[in-house]
Amino acid sequence: MAAQSSDQRAAGWAKFIRLASQLGLDLATLKPDLRAAYDGLDDFVNANQGTINAAIPLPARSSLPAQAKALLFVAVVDDRFNLGIF
């Protein structure tokens, strides 16, 4: 898995800013710092892809395609956010 391109990161960061605003989140952080945080998390996910994959038990780990594993990861993070589990 590769990290996002600079353009993809910029678009994702802008999407995050819009979503945070819609949710009324008080970010209390400068935009350049938020961009660095977005980029850092993208780098983290990229660097830890193997660890995330290893957390999926067999046989799902070997039978699910990469796209389904990524969606599963997103679902878990989204559920934790919506439940207030940070």
Secondary structure, 3 states (H helix, E strand, C coil): CCCCCHHHHHHHHHHHHHHHHHCCCCCCCCHHHHHHHHHHHHHHHHHCHHHHHHCCCCCHHHHCCHHHHHHHHHHHHHHHHHCCCC
